[in-house]
Amino acid sequence: MIQKGDLSTGVSVKMLSLIFSVLWLSISILPSHSLAKERASEEYVYLLKSEAGKIYRMIEKTAGDKKEWVKKEIRRMELISSGTMLEIEKGASVFLTCGGCSVLTLTHKDSPYVVKMKDFKKEGSTKSKITEYFTAALNNYVHPDARPGSKTNLGTRGYPNARKMGLCKDLWPPDSADIMPIGSMTFKWTAKGTHFFLEIKEFGSNETVYSEKTMLKKIDVPPGIFKPGRRYGWFLSEEETGEKCSSTLAILSKDESSRVMEIVDHIPSLLPPETDMETRCRLQAGYLLSEGLHYDAWKWLERNGISQQQ
C-alpha cells in the first residue's frame, strides 16, 4: 500500500524532473537562437578598389600548439565582415565602403586595420530589403575573368538514342534555364559539324514557333518569338552526322520580369556616386546570377558593351 508521504514524495520528484527538463530545454535553445540573431545582424563592407598595391585578409590558423597568421588577397567588390583584420601593401591605397555608405580610404600607414562599422557613415536611410539584394549581387559579382557555366548536366531529353556528348556539350542557354529576354535571344553550341538545324517548340504543343538552318555555331532568334510565362524545348541536329540533342528553357512572367528589373535598376543607387559604369553593370549582372538568371546575366554585360577576358 502506498503511504501518503510516499505519494507526496513521488509528486515532488516528478515536479522537480519537469522543472529541470524545462530549464534544460531553455538553455539548449538559447545559444542557437542567440547565434541566429548574431548572424542576422552581421555587417559587412566591401573593397571598392585598390591602387598601387594589394590588400589582404589576415586569418589566424592553429597547427598543433602553434598559431600563425595567414594572409589572403581580397578581390575587388569582395565582402569583408566586421572585425576582420586587414593588411595593406606599402604604397597602396585602398577604398572600402558598404551599401549606401561613405568611402573610407586607407593606406599602409593604417595597416593592420580591423574593420569597424562605426568608421563607415551611412548616406541617408537604406531599406533592408534592397540591402539584401545588394549583398546578394556583391556575392555574385561578375569579375572580368569569370566564365558562364551550365547549371545542370546537359542531357538528351527528347532524343533517347542520342549520345550525351557531341551536340549536347556546351549548349547555351544552359539546360532548364529561366530567362528574362530583352531583345533577341542567342543560341550557341560548340559541336563539330557544318550543317545544323535548330527547331523551337512550345511545351504542350507540337507547333514549331521557330526553325532555321545554319553553317555557324550560333543563331540569334528575333524578339517576339517567346511569350512570357511559357516553357519551350529547343532541338538541335547536325544533318551530316545525324547527331541530335535537345534542351529546355522557361520565360519569366511579365510580373516577375518587372520585379527583377526594378531591383536591377535600383541596386546601383547603393554604390558611391563616383563608381564607373562597368562596375555598376557587373554588379547588376551579379544580382541576375543570384536570381538564377544565368543567361540574362551574361546577356546584360553584352548589351552594355562589356566583354569577358578570353
ZANULUM-166661 format. One record per residue (C-alpha): residue in three letters; x negated, y negated, z. Coordinates in pm, 1 decimal. Each point is the difference from the previous one (the first is absolute). Layout:
BEGIN
pt resn Ala | xx X | yy Y | zz Z
...
//
This chain:
BEGIN
pt resn Met | xx 0.0 | yy 0.0 | zz 0.0
pt resn Ile | xx -125.6 | yy -346.0 | zz -92.8
pt resn Gln | xx -27.2 | yy -232.7 | zz 296.1
pt resn Lys | xx 96.7 | yy -365.7 | zz -15.5
pt resn Gly | xx -360.7 | yy -109.0 | zz 51.8
pt resn Asp | xx -119.7 | yy 221.0 | zz -283.0
pt resn Leu | xx 258.8 | yy -150.9 | zz -233.9
pt resn Ser | xx -109.0 | yy -354.4 | zz 89.1
pt resn Thr | xx -362.0 | yy 93.4 | zz -56.0
pt resn Gly | xx 83.2 | yy 152.0 | zz -339.9
pt resn Val | xx 187.3 | yy -312.4 | zz -109.3
pt resn Ser | xx -287.7 | yy -221.1 | zz 115.7
pt resn Val | xx -251.0 | yy 205.3 | zz -195.6
pt resn Lys | xx 215.7 | yy -22.1 | zz -311.9
pt resn Met | xx 37.0 | yy -377.1 | zz 39.9
pt resn Leu | xx -374.5 | yy -46.1 | zz 46.8
pt resn Ser | xx -65.5 | yy 217.3 | zz -303.7
pt resn Leu | xx 241.6 | yy -206.2 | zz -208.6
pt resn Ile | xx -153.7 | yy -330.2 | zz 112.8
pt resn Phe | xx -350.6 | yy 128.6 | zz -75.9
pt resn Ser | xx 107.1 | yy 111.3 | zz -346.9
pt resn Val | xx 150.7 | yy -340.3 | zz -78.5
pt resn Leu | xx -312.8 | yy -178.6 | zz 121.1
pt resn Trp | xx -227.3 | yy 229.0 | zz -199.5
pt resn Leu | xx 207.9 | yy -53.3 | zz -313.9
pt resn Ser | xx -10.0 | yy -377.6 | zz 44.7
pt resn Ile | xx -377.2 | yy 3.4 | zz 44.3
pt resn Ser | xx -53.9 | yy 228.7 | zz -297.4
pt resn Ile | xx 211.7 | yy -220.5 | zz -228.6
pt resn Leu | xx -152.9 | yy -331.3 | zz 113.4
pt resn Pro | xx -344.3 | yy 33.3 | zz -164.1
pt resn Ser | xx 139.3 | yy 90.2 | zz -342.5
pt resn His | xx 253.7 | yy -283.2 | zz 21.7
pt resn Ser | xx -272.4 | yy -244.1 | zz 100.3
pt resn Leu | xx -222.2 | yy 124.9 | zz -283.4
pt resn Ala | xx 279.7 | yy -44.3 | zz -253.6
pt resn Lys | xx 56.5 | yy -353.8 | zz 123.4
pt resn Glu | xx -372.0 | yy -74.4 | zz -21.9
pt resn Arg | xx -22.1 | yy 132.5 | zz -356.1
pt resn Ala | xx 305.7 | yy -196.3 | zz -104.9
pt resn Ser | xx -153.9 | yy -322.6 | zz 129.9
pt resn Glu | xx -353.0 | yy 64.7 | zz -136.9
pt resn Glu | xx -123.0 | yy -297.4 | zz -201.4
pt resn Tyr | xx -237.9 | yy -26.7 | zz -292.1
pt resn Val | xx -201.5 | yy -244.5 | zz -204.7
pt resn Tyr | xx -158.2 | yy 64.3 | zz -337.7
pt resn Leu | xx -310.4 | yy -97.9 | zz -195.0
pt resn Leu | xx 106.3 | yy -262.6 | zz -253.1
pt resn Lys | xx -349.3 | yy -15.2 | zz -153.1
pt resn Ser | xx -371.9 | yy -0.1 | zz 79.7
pt resn Glu | xx -276.3 | yy -204.8 | zz -159.2
pt resn Ala | xx -378.3 | yy 64.4 | zz -24.3
pt resn Gly | xx 17.7 | yy 315.0 | zz 209.9
pt resn Lys | xx 210.0 | yy 272.4 | zz 156.7
pt resn Ile | xx 198.0 | yy 54.1 | zz 318.6
pt resn Tyr | xx 10.7 | yy 325.6 | zz 194.7
pt resn Arg | xx 231.1 | yy 170.0 | zz 246.2
pt resn Met | xx -194.2 | yy 125.5 | zz 304.6
pt resn Ile | xx 113.7 | yy 343.6 | zz 119.1
pt resn Glu | xx -123.7 | yy 162.4 | zz 319.6
pt resn Lys | xx -66.3 | yy 373.0 | zz -37.2
pt resn Thr | xx -94.4 | yy 256.6 | zz 262.2
pt resn Ala | xx -237.3 | yy 288.9 | zz -73.3
pt resn Gly | xx -42.3 | yy 211.0 | zz 313.3
pt resn Asp | xx -118.8 | yy -233.6 | zz 273.4
pt resn Lys | xx -108.0 | yy -267.9 | zz -244.8
pt resn Lys | xx 203.4 | yy -291.6 | zz -127.1
pt resn Glu | xx -85.7 | yy -196.1 | zz -310.5
pt resn Trp | xx 150.5 | yy -274.3 | zz -214.3
pt resn Val | xx 68.1 | yy 79.9 | zz -363.4
pt resn Lys | xx 86.6 | yy -273.6 | zz -247.9
pt resn Lys | xx 242.5 | yy 35.2 | zz -292.3
pt resn Glu | xx 34.4 | yy -257.9 | zz -273.9
pt resn Ile | xx 336.2 | yy -177.4 | zz -15.6
pt resn Arg | xx 157.6 | yy -45.9 | zz -341.6
pt resn Arg | xx 174.4 | yy -313.9 | zz -115.2
pt resn Met | xx 365.9 | yy -15.2 | zz 116.7
pt resn Glu | xx -61.5 | yy 286.5 | zz 244.6
pt resn Leu | xx 194.7 | yy -6.0 | zz 327.8
pt resn Ile | xx -195.8 | yy -46.4 | zz 323.8
pt resn Ser | xx 170.2 | yy 68.7 | zz 331.8
pt resn Ser | xx -23.8 | yy -232.4 | zz 297.9
pt resn Gly | xx -292.5 | yy 90.5 | zz 228.0
pt resn Thr | xx -224.1 | yy 123.3 | zz -282.5
pt resn Met | xx -367.8 | yy -95.9 | zz 23.7
pt resn Leu | xx -142.8 | yy -144.3 | zz -322.5
pt resn Glu | xx -356.4 | yy -49.4 | zz -120.9
pt resn Ile | xx -75.2 | yy -261.0 | zz -266.3
pt resn Glu | xx -309.2 | yy 9.4 | zz -221.1
pt resn Lys | xx -249.1 | yy -282.4 | zz 23.9
pt resn Gly | xx 84.3 | yy -275.5 | zz -249.0
pt resn Ala | xx 356.4 | yy 123.6 | zz -50.0
pt resn Ser | xx 320.4 | yy -193.9 | zz 51.6
pt resn Val | xx 321.1 | yy 195.9 | zz 55.3
pt resn Phe | xx 359.0 | yy -118.9 | zz 2.8
pt resn Leu | xx 257.5 | yy 177.4 | zz 216.7
pt resn Thr | xx 372.8 | yy -65.2 | zz 25.6
pt resn Cys | xx 335.6 | yy 168.8 | zz 59.1
pt resn Gly | xx 346.8 | yy -26.4 | zz -153.0
pt resn Gly | xx 102.4 | yy -366.4 | zz 13.0
pt resn Cys | xx -312.7 | yy -96.6 | zz 199.3
pt resn Ser | xx -274.0 | yy -256.7 | zz -41.0
pt resn Val | xx -339.1 | yy 122.2 | zz -127.5
pt resn Leu | xx -285.8 | yy 57.5 | zz 247.1
pt resn Thr | xx -352.0 | yy -41.2 | zz -145.0
pt resn Leu | xx -285.7 | yy 190.8 | zz 162.9
pt resn Thr | xx -374.0 | yy 29.5 | zz -67.2
pt resn His | xx -290.7 | yy 207.8 | zz 127.9
pt resn Lys | xx -26.8 | yy -239.3 | zz 293.9
pt resn Asp | xx 339.4 | yy 126.2 | zz 123.3
pt resn Ser | xx -109.5 | yy 364.3 | zz -21.6
pt resn Pro | xx 89.0 | yy 224.5 | zz 172.1
pt resn Tyr | xx 358.7 | yy -126.3 | zz 1.1
pt resn Val | xx 294.5 | yy 171.3 | zz 170.8
pt resn Val | xx 332.8 | yy -61.7 | zz -172.9
pt resn Lys | xx 238.8 | yy -200.3 | zz 223.0
pt resn Met | xx 342.7 | yy -98.8 | zz -127.5
pt resn Lys | xx -11.6 | yy -325.6 | zz 196.5
pt resn Asp | xx -267.3 | yy -119.5 | zz -245.7
pt resn Phe | xx 254.7 | yy 7.4 | zz -284.0
pt resn Lys | xx 260.7 | yy -272.9 | zz -15.4
pt resn Lys | xx 338.0 | yy 84.7 | zz -149.2
pt resn Glu | xx 108.5 | yy -245.9 | zz -266.5
pt resn Gly | xx 371.4 | yy -24.1 | zz 79.7
pt resn Ser | xx 232.6 | yy 286.0 | zz 89.2
pt resn Thr | xx -27.0 | yy 336.6 | zz -175.2
pt resn Lys | xx 289.1 | yy 243.4 | zz -22.1
pt resn Ser | xx -94.2 | yy 344.6 | zz 127.7
pt resn Lys | xx 148.2 | yy 189.1 | zz -296.2
pt resn Ile | xx -198.6 | yy -181.3 | zz -267.1
pt resn Thr | xx -308.2 | yy 41.7 | zz 220.9
pt resn Glu | xx 56.4 | yy 377.3 | zz -8.6
pt resn Tyr | xx 17.2 | yy -9.3 | zz -379.8
pt resn Phe | xx -312.9 | yy -217.4 | zz -8.6
pt resn Thr | xx -188.0 | yy 251.6 | zz 217.3
pt resn Ala | xx 115.4 | yy 287.3 | zz -222.0
pt resn Ala | xx -124.4 | yy -191.6 | zz -304.9
pt resn Leu | xx -340.9 | yy -54.9 | zz 163.7
pt resn Asn | xx -24.8 | yy 370.2 | zz 84.1
pt resn Asn | xx 55.2 | yy 78.6 | zz -369.4
pt resn Tyr | xx -191.8 | yy -293.7 | zz -148.1
pt resn Val | xx -117.4 | yy 87.1 | zz -353.1
pt resn His | xx -376.6 | yy -52.8 | zz -17.7
pt resn Pro | xx -175.5 | yy -47.0 | zz -335.9
pt resn Asp | xx -147.0 | yy 352.8 | zz 16.8
pt resn Ala | xx 334.4 | yy 169.8 | zz 80.3
pt resn Arg | xx 148.0 | yy 252.8 | zz -241.7
pt resn Pro | xx 360.3 | yy 102.5 | zz -61.2
pt resn Gly | xx 73.0 | yy 359.7 | zz 87.4
pt resn Ser | xx 292.7 | yy 234.5 | zz -41.9
pt resn Lys | xx 185.6 | yy 51.0 | zz 327.5
pt resn Thr | xx 97.7 | yy 359.7 | zz -79.4
pt resn Asn | xx -146.3 | yy 302.6 | zz -168.2
pt resn Leu | xx 129.5 | yy -30.6 | zz -354.4
pt resn Gly | xx 196.9 | yy 299.8 | zz -114.0
pt resn Thr | xx 177.0 | yy 116.8 | zz -311.0
pt resn Arg | xx 363.4 | yy -50.3 | zz 91.9
pt resn Gly | xx 218.6 | yy 75.3 | zz -301.3
pt resn Tyr | xx -264.0 | yy 213.0 | zz -169.7
pt resn Pro | xx -42.9 | yy 320.9 | zz 205.4
pt resn Asn | xx -249.3 | yy 152.4 | zz -246.3
pt resn Ala | xx -223.6 | yy -305.9 | zz -21.0
pt resn Arg | xx -345.8 | yy -9.0 | zz 153.6
pt resn Lys | xx -49.8 | yy -211.1 | zz 312.1
pt resn Met | xx -295.2 | yy -186.2 | zz -147.9
pt resn Gly | xx -26.9 | yy -134.4 | zz -353.6
pt resn Leu | xx 277.1 | yy -250.8 | zz -62.2
pt resn Cys | xx 100.1 | yy 1.0 | zz 365.2
pt resn Lys | xx -333.4 | yy -142.1 | zz 115.0
pt resn Asp | xx -19.0 | yy -370.1 | zz 88.0
pt resn Leu | xx 351.2 | yy -100.0 | zz -100.5
pt resn Trp | xx 98.7 | yy -361.1 | zz 61.5
pt resn Pro | xx 242.8 | yy -92.0 | zz 154.8
pt resn Pro | xx -70.7 | yy 275.0 | zz 255.7
pt resn Asp | xx 254.4 | yy 277.2 | zz 38.0
pt resn Ser | xx 309.8 | yy -83.4 | zz 209.9
pt resn Ala | xx -89.4 | yy -369.6 | zz -5.4
pt resn Asp | xx 235.6 | yy -267.8 | zz 131.0
pt resn Ile | xx -19.5 | yy -298.7 | zz -231.8
pt resn Met | xx 117.8 | yy -358.6 | zz 1.3
pt resn Pro | xx -71.4 | yy -88.1 | zz -363.3
pt resn Ile | xx -63.2 | yy -355.5 | zz -106.3
pt resn Gly | xx -42.5 | yy -20.5 | zz -374.1
pt resn Ser | xx -115.3 | yy 297.3 | zz -207.2
pt resn Met | xx -105.7 | yy 329.4 | zz 160.2
pt resn Thr | xx -326.8 | yy 167.9 | zz -97.4
pt resn Phe | xx -31.7 | yy 378.6 | zz -23.7
pt resn Lys | xx -356.1 | yy 139.8 | zz -10.9
pt resn Trp | xx -176.2 | yy 336.6 | zz -8.7
pt resn Thr | xx -355.7 | yy 129.8 | zz -53.0
pt resn Ala | xx 72.0 | yy 325.2 | zz -184.7
pt resn Lys | xx -186.0 | yy 122.5 | zz -307.0
pt resn Gly | xx 177.5 | yy -34.3 | zz -328.6
pt resn Thr | xx 105.3 | yy -252.6 | zz -263.0
pt resn His | xx 368.8 | yy 64.4 | zz -68.4
pt resn Phe | xx 208.8 | yy -74.9 | zz 308.3
pt resn Phe | xx 374.9 | yy -20.4 | zz 39.9
pt resn Leu | xx 166.8 | yy -174.8 | zz 296.2
pt resn Glu | xx 367.4 | yy 48.8 | zz 80.3
pt resn Ile | xx 193.5 | yy -155.3 | zz 291.1
pt resn Lys | xx 335.8 | yy 122.7 | zz 127.2
pt resn Glu | xx 227.9 | yy -116.3 | zz 278.8
pt resn Phe | xx 72.1 | yy 260.0 | zz 268.0
pt resn Gly | xx 342.3 | yy 159.2 | zz -34.3
pt resn Ser | xx 12.1 | yy -68.4 | zz -371.3
pt resn Asn | xx -151.2 | yy 168.4 | zz -304.1
pt resn Glu | xx -7.1 | yy -331.6 | zz -180.0
pt resn Thr | xx -344.3 | yy -128.3 | zz -93.4
pt resn Val | xx -41.1 | yy -365.7 | zz 98.0
pt resn Tyr | xx -339.0 | yy -39.8 | zz -164.9
pt resn Ser | xx -240.3 | yy 201.4 | zz -219.7
pt resn Glu | xx -314.4 | yy -81.4 | zz -191.5
pt resn Lys | xx -292.4 | yy 167.2 | zz -175.9
pt resn Thr | xx -352.7 | yy -136.1 | zz 38.2
pt resn Met | xx -365.3 | yy 82.8 | zz -64.8
pt resn Leu | xx -98.6 | yy -206.5 | zz 304.7
pt resn Lys | xx 1.6 | yy 110.4 | zz 364.3
pt resn Lys | xx 245.2 | yy -262.4 | zz 116.7
pt resn Ile | xx 339.1 | yy -141.0 | zz -94.7
pt resn Asp | xx 156.5 | yy -327.2 | zz 113.7
pt resn Val | xx 374.2 | yy 52.7 | zz 40.1
pt resn Pro | xx 194.1 | yy -327.1 | zz -48.8
pt resn Pro | xx 206.6 | yy -151.0 | zz 285.3
pt resn Gly | xx 369.5 | yy 82.3 | zz 13.9
pt resn Ile | xx -42.9 | yy 374.1 | zz -56.2
pt resn Phe | xx 23.9 | yy 80.6 | zz 371.4
pt resn Lys | xx 302.6 | yy -78.2 | zz 216.4
pt resn Pro | xx -19.5 | yy -93.7 | zz 371.5
pt resn Gly | xx 71.2 | yy 282.1 | zz 245.5
pt resn Arg | xx -43.3 | yy 278.2 | zz -259.9
pt resn Arg | xx -243.6 | yy 293.4 | zz -24.5
pt resn Tyr | xx -176.8 | yy 106.0 | zz -317.4
pt resn Gly | xx -206.6 | yy 288.0 | zz -131.7
pt resn Trp | xx -274.9 | yy -62.3 | zz -252.1
pt resn Phe | xx -136.3 | yy 274.3 | zz -219.0
pt resn Leu | xx -335.8 | yy 2.1 | zz -174.4
pt resn Ser | xx -115.0 | yy 244.2 | zz -267.7
pt resn Glu | xx -298.3 | yy 34.7 | zz -232.7
pt resn Glu | xx 120.1 | yy 120.5 | zz -340.7
pt resn Glu | xx -316.7 | yy 177.7 | zz -116.9
pt resn Thr | xx -78.2 | yy 195.2 | zz 319.6
pt resn Gly | xx 360.2 | yy 47.8 | zz 108.0
pt resn Glu | xx -85.8 | yy -108.6 | zz 354.3
pt resn Lys | xx 287.4 | yy -149.8 | zz 197.6
pt resn Cys | xx 51.2 | yy -175.7 | zz 331.5
pt resn Ser | xx 268.4 | yy -195.8 | zz 182.4
pt resn Ser | xx 31.1 | yy -240.3 | zz 289.5
pt resn Thr | xx 267.0 | yy -205.5 | zz 175.4
pt resn Leu | xx 53.8 | yy -355.5 | zz 118.2
pt resn Ala | xx 269.5 | yy -195.2 | zz 184.2
pt resn Ile | xx 96.1 | yy -364.5 | zz -55.0
pt resn Leu | xx 77.5 | yy -205.9 | zz 310.0
pt resn Ser | xx 346.1 | yy -148.2 | zz 38.3
pt resn Lys | xx 47.8 | yy -373.8 | zz -57.2
pt resn Asp | xx 48.0 | yy -62.0 | zz 373.3
pt resn Glu | xx -316.3 | yy 189.8 | zz 92.5
pt resn Ser | xx -201.4 | yy -174.3 | zz -271.1
pt resn Ser | xx 123.6 | yy -338.8 | zz 123.9
pt resn Arg | xx -95.3 | yy 87.0 | zz 359.0
pt resn Val | xx -350.7 | yy 106.5 | zz -100.3
pt resn Met | xx -60.6 | yy -302.0 | zz -223.6
pt resn Glu | xx 115.8 | yy -240.0 | zz 270.5
pt resn Ile | xx -265.5 | yy 141.5 | zz 232.7
pt resn Val | xx -264.3 | yy 0.4 | zz -277.1
pt resn Asp | xx 66.2 | yy -369.7 | zz -60.8
pt resn His | xx -7.0 | yy -88.3 | zz 371.9
pt resn Ile | xx -309.0 | yy 195.7 | zz 115.9
pt resn Pro | xx -256.8 | yy -254.5 | zz -134.2
pt resn Ser | xx 154.7 | yy -268.1 | zz 224.8
pt resn Leu | xx -184.5 | yy 159.7 | zz 294.0
pt resn Leu | xx -337.3 | yy -43.1 | zz -172.9
pt resn Pro | xx -211.5 | yy -312.9 | zz 52.9
pt resn Pro | xx 86.7 | yy -268.6 | zz -260.2
pt resn Glu | xx -348.1 | yy 15.6 | zz -155.3
pt resn Thr | xx 28.1 | yy 373.3 | zz -86.9
pt resn Asp | xx -69.8 | yy 65.0 | zz -369.8
pt resn Met | xx 264.6 | yy 142.5 | zz -234.6
pt resn Glu | xx -174.7 | yy 336.0 | zz -53.4
pt resn Thr | xx -2.8 | yy 70.1 | zz 373.3
pt resn Arg | xx 368.8 | yy -87.4 | zz 20.6
pt resn Cys | xx 84.4 | yy 237.9 | zz -285.4
pt resn Arg | xx -208.4 | yy 282.5 | zz 144.3
pt resn Leu | xx 178.4 | yy -43.3 | zz 332.4
pt resn Gln | xx 339.6 | yy 8.5 | zz -173.4
pt resn Ala | xx -106.7 | yy 317.0 | zz -180.4
pt resn Gly | xx -93.2 | yy 142.2 | zz 340.4
pt resn Tyr | xx 353.0 | yy -59.2 | zz 121.7
pt resn Leu | xx 139.9 | yy 179.5 | zz -306.1
pt resn Leu | xx -227.0 | yy 295.0 | zz 83.3
pt resn Ser | xx 131.2 | yy -1.3 | zz 358.0
pt resn Glu | xx 350.7 | yy 40.2 | zz -145.5
pt resn Gly | xx -114.2 | yy 300.1 | zz -206.4
pt resn Leu | xx 23.0 | yy -197.9 | zz -325.0
pt resn His | xx -334.1 | yy 117.8 | zz -138.9
pt resn Tyr | xx 76.7 | yy -74.0 | zz -364.5
pt resn Asp | xx 128.3 | yy -350.9 | zz 74.5
pt resn Ala | xx -304.4 | yy -83.5 | zz 213.9
pt resn Trp | xx -239.7 | yy 52.4 | zz -289.0
pt resn Lys | xx 238.6 | yy -154.5 | zz -250.3
pt resn Trp | xx 20.7 | yy -308.2 | zz 224.6
pt resn Leu | xx -378.5 | yy -47.7 | zz -21.6
pt resn Glu | xx 7.2 | yy 51.2 | zz -375.9
pt resn Arg | xx 279.8 | yy -253.6 | zz -48.4
pt resn Asn | xx -202.5 | yy -255.4 | zz 197.1
pt resn Gly | xx -311.6 | yy 51.9 | zz -212.2
pt resn Ile | xx -194.9 | yy 196.5 | zz 263.0
pt resn Ser | xx -198.7 | yy 299.5 | zz -125.6
pt resn Gln | xx -159.1 | yy 266.2 | zz 215.7
pt resn Gln | xx -373.4 | yy 80.2 | zz -22.8
pt resn Gln | xx -80.7 | yy 298.2 | zz -222.5
//
